[in-house]
Amino acid sequence: MSTSQPDASRPSEARAGDDRATPDDLLRARTGTEVSPEDLVLAAGRDVNERNLEWARRKLAEEGPAALDKLLP
């Protein structure tokens, strides 16, 4: 039985010139708003508890909002 789907092994005309990786500076998800310790804990995939919040506070004090940028794509 034949299907009308294009051959997945070949790139389409629309994607042929779009096979480059996106630069990291364009992948950042932070919106410029204030970063809280809770934001950092959640972005790291950790549970929100006092130990992890303290870790996040230290990380934010050392690196500022860039700490979140390092965790998010």
Backbone as a printed PyTorch tensor [residue, N CA C, xyz], in Angstrom:
tensor([[[ 0.8430, -1.1790,  0.0000],
         [ 0.0000,  0.0000,  0.0000],
         [ 0.8870,  1.2410,  0.0000]],

        [[ 0.6300,  2.1670, -0.8320],
         [ 1.4220,  3.3720, -0.9850],
         [ 0.8730,  4.5010, -0.1090]],

        [[ 1.7720,  5.3320,  0.4110],
         [ 1.3480,  6.5000,  1.1820],
         [ 1.7690,  7.7550,  0.4520]],

        [[ 1.1480,  8.8570,  0.7790],
         [ 1.4920, 10.1160,  0.1100],
         [ 2.4790, 10.9490,  0.9150]],

        [[ 3.0810, 10.3660,  1.9420],
         [ 4.0400, 11.1030,  2.7680],
         [ 5.3760, 11.1880,  2.0470]],

        [[ 6.0710, 12.3180,  2.1800],
         [ 7.3800, 12.4540,  1.5330],
         [ 8.4070, 11.5180,  2.1620]],

        [[ 9.4340, 11.2290,  1.4030],
         [10.5220, 10.3840,  1.8760],
         [11.2460, 11.0780,  3.0280]],

        [[11.2270, 10.4730,  4.2250],
         [11.8170, 11.0870,  5.4170],
         [13.3390, 11.0960,  5.3770]],

        [[13.9420, 10.3040,  4.4970],
         [15.3970, 10.2450,  4.4560],
         [16.0110, 11.4210,  3.7060]],

        [[15.2100, 12.1640,  2.9630],
         [15.7180, 13.3210,  2.2220],
         [15.1190, 14.5990,  2.7930]],

        [[15.9350, 15.6440,  2.9810],
         [15.3720, 16.9060,  3.4880],
         [14.4570, 17.5480,  2.4490]],

        [[13.4320, 18.2120,  2.9210],
         [12.5210, 18.9050,  2.0090],
         [13.1990, 20.1480,  1.4710]],

        [[12.6440, 20.7100,  0.4350],
         [13.1920, 21.9350, -0.1540],
         [13.2400, 23.0640,  0.8670]],

        [[12.2030, 23.1520,  1.7120],
         [12.1260, 24.2390,  2.6910],
         [13.1970, 24.1110,  3.7650]],

        [[13.5870, 22.8880,  4.1070],
         [14.5580, 22.6850,  5.1860],
         [15.9700, 22.5040,  4.6760]],

        [[16.1550, 22.3290,  3.4030],
         [17.4760, 22.0130,  2.8600],
         [18.5350, 23.0320,  3.2630]],

        [[18.2120, 24.3160,  3.2750],
         [19.1840, 25.3400,  3.6330],
         [19.1570, 25.6930,  5.1080]],

        [[18.3620, 24.9750,  5.8930],
         [18.1610, 25.3130,  7.3050],
         [18.7430, 24.2460,  8.2280]],

        [[19.8260, 23.6010,  7.8320],
         [20.4140, 22.5210,  8.6090],
         [21.5060, 22.9810,  9.5650]],

        [[21.5920, 24.2800,  9.8210],
         [22.6000, 24.8070, 10.7260],
         [22.0750, 24.8010, 12.1530]],

        [[22.9660, 24.6760, 13.1110],
         [22.5870, 24.7480, 14.5280],
         [22.3290, 26.2000, 14.9110]],

        [[21.3650, 26.4040, 15.7930],
         [21.0580, 27.7470, 16.2810],
         [22.1130, 28.1510, 17.3060]],

        [[22.6930, 29.3360, 17.1980],
         [23.6980, 29.7850, 18.1690],
         [23.1040, 29.8720, 19.5760]],

        [[23.9130, 29.5760, 20.5810],
         [23.4570, 29.5820, 21.9710],
         [22.8180, 30.8980, 22.3930]],

        [[23.3590, 32.0190, 21.9200],
         [22.8150, 33.3010, 22.3670],
         [21.3920, 33.5350, 21.8750]],

        [[20.9400, 32.7800, 20.8910],
         [19.5640, 32.8850, 20.4260],
         [18.6350, 31.8940, 21.1130]],

        [[19.1780, 30.9670, 21.8830],
         [18.3790, 29.9400, 22.5360],
         [17.9910, 30.2890, 23.9610]],

        [[18.4250, 31.3900, 24.4590],
         [18.1420, 31.7550, 25.8440],
         [16.6570, 32.0000, 26.0430]],

        [[16.1230, 31.4980, 27.1680],
         [14.6830, 31.5820, 27.4140],
         [14.3050, 32.6460, 28.4330]],

        [[15.2570, 33.2380, 29.1080],
         [14.9390, 34.2240, 30.1410],
         [14.3510, 35.4720, 29.5140]],

        [[13.3430, 36.0320, 30.1630],
         [12.6240, 37.1700, 29.5900],
         [13.1160, 38.5080, 30.1020]],

        [[14.1510, 38.5350, 30.9170],
         [14.6520, 39.7890, 31.4440],
         [14.0260, 40.1690, 32.7690]],

        [[13.1490, 39.3350, 33.2820],
         [12.5340, 39.6010, 34.5720],
         [13.4630, 39.1410, 35.6880]],

        [[13.1510, 39.5410, 36.8890],
         [13.9490, 39.1620, 38.0580],
         [13.9610, 37.6380, 38.2220]],

        [[15.1120, 37.0780, 38.5520],
         [15.2540, 35.6440, 38.7510],
         [15.2190, 35.3530, 40.2410]],

        [[14.3260, 34.4720, 40.6510],
         [14.2200, 34.1170, 42.0680],
         [14.9660, 32.8130, 42.3290]],

        [[15.3110, 32.5540, 43.5750],
         [15.9340, 31.2710, 43.9030],
         [15.0490, 30.0930, 43.4930]],

        [[13.7300, 30.2410, 43.6270],
         [12.8120, 29.1760, 43.2220],
         [12.9290, 28.8950, 41.7310]],

        [[13.0710, 29.9520, 40.9190],
         [13.2470, 29.7820, 39.4760],
         [14.4780, 28.9380, 39.1750]],

        [[15.5550, 29.2510, 39.8660],
         [16.8080, 28.5460, 39.6320],
         [16.7090, 27.0820, 40.0600]],

        [[16.0860, 26.8310, 41.2030],
         [15.9190, 25.4540, 41.6780],
         [15.0970, 24.6470, 40.6730]],

        [[13.9910, 25.2000, 40.2140],
         [13.1330, 24.4850, 39.2750],
         [13.8210, 24.2690, 37.9310]],

        [[14.5730, 25.2610, 37.4620],
         [15.2870, 25.1190, 36.1940],
         [16.3530, 24.0390, 36.2740]],

        [[16.8980, 23.8220, 37.4700],
         [17.9110, 22.7930, 37.6640],
         [17.2890, 21.4080, 37.8310]],

        [[15.9530, 21.3570, 37.8850],
         [15.2770, 20.0680, 38.0380],
         [15.3190, 19.5350, 39.4480]],

        [[15.5030, 20.4140, 40.4040],
         [15.5780, 20.0100, 41.8100],
         [14.2640, 20.2910, 42.5200]],

        [[14.0830, 19.6390, 43.6550],
         [12.9150, 19.9070, 44.5000],
         [13.1060, 21.2370, 45.2140]],

        [[12.0060, 21.9550, 45.3870],
         [12.0650, 23.2210, 46.1230],
         [12.0490, 22.8870, 47.6110]],

        [[13.2140, 22.9540, 48.2210],
         [13.3410, 22.7680, 49.6680],
         [14.4190, 23.7310, 50.1590]],

        [[14.5590, 23.8430, 51.4510],
         [15.4690, 24.8600, 52.0090],
         [16.9190, 24.6550, 51.5680]],

        [[17.3570, 23.4130, 51.4880],
         [18.7400, 23.1460, 51.0800],
         [18.9830, 23.6240, 49.6400]],

        [[18.0600, 23.2980, 48.7330],
         [18.2200, 23.7060, 47.3410],
         [18.0230, 25.2060, 47.1580]],

        [[17.1440, 25.8030, 47.9550],
         [16.9680, 27.2530, 47.8870],
         [18.2310, 27.9760, 48.3300]],

        [[18.8970, 27.4450, 49.3440],
         [20.1570, 28.0420, 49.7970],
         [21.2240, 27.9260, 48.7110]],

        [[21.2700, 26.7740, 48.0430],
         [22.1900, 26.5870, 46.9110],
         [21.9110, 27.6530, 45.8440]],

        [[20.6320, 27.8560, 45.5370],
         [20.2420, 28.8170, 44.5060],
         [20.5880, 30.2440, 44.9270]],

        [[20.4010, 30.5670, 46.1830],
         [20.7480, 31.9170, 46.6670],
         [22.2380, 32.1870, 46.4860]],

        [[23.0590, 31.1920, 46.8450],
         [24.5110, 31.3440, 46.6740],
         [24.8750, 31.4900, 45.1960]],

        [[24.2630, 30.6710, 44.3740],
         [24.5450, 30.7080, 42.9370],
         [24.1470, 32.0580, 42.3350]],

        [[22.9940, 32.5820, 42.7270],
         [22.5540, 33.8840, 42.2360],
         [23.4510, 35.0050, 42.7490]],

        [[23.9300, 34.8870, 43.9830],
         [24.8220, 35.9010, 44.5350],
         [26.1540, 35.9230, 43.7720]],

        [[26.6240, 34.7500, 43.3690],
         [27.8970, 34.6520, 42.6540],
         [27.7730, 35.0280, 41.1730]],

        [[26.7150, 34.5420, 40.5190],
         [26.6200, 34.6600, 39.0640],
         [25.5320, 35.6040, 38.5710]],

        [[24.6460, 36.0080, 39.4620],
         [23.5240, 36.8530, 39.0490],
         [22.5590, 36.0780, 38.1600]],

        [[21.7280, 36.7890, 37.4070],
         [20.7360, 36.1310, 36.5500],
         [21.3410, 35.1920, 35.5020]],

        [[22.6230, 35.3550, 35.1970],
         [23.2760, 34.4740, 34.2470],
         [23.2760, 33.0190, 34.7120]],

        [[23.1240, 32.8020, 36.0210],
         [23.0450, 31.4450, 36.5490],
         [21.8870, 30.6930, 35.9130]],

        [[20.7790, 31.3800, 35.7250],
         [19.6130, 30.7590, 35.0940],
         [19.8630, 30.5300, 33.6040]],

        [[20.5290, 31.4720, 32.9560],
         [20.8430, 31.3270, 31.5390],
         [21.6810, 30.0950, 31.2800]],

        [[22.5460, 29.7530, 32.2130],
         [23.4140, 28.5890, 32.0460],
         [22.6350, 27.2810, 32.1400]],

        [[21.4720, 27.3150, 32.8090],
         [20.6890, 26.0990, 32.9710],
         [19.6510, 25.9050, 31.8740]],

        [[19.1500, 27.0080, 31.3220],
         [18.0840, 26.9210, 30.3230],
         [18.6400, 27.0490, 28.9180]],

        [[18.0110, 26.3330, 28.0180],
         [18.4290, 26.4530, 26.6230],
         [17.9830, 27.7770, 26.0300]]])
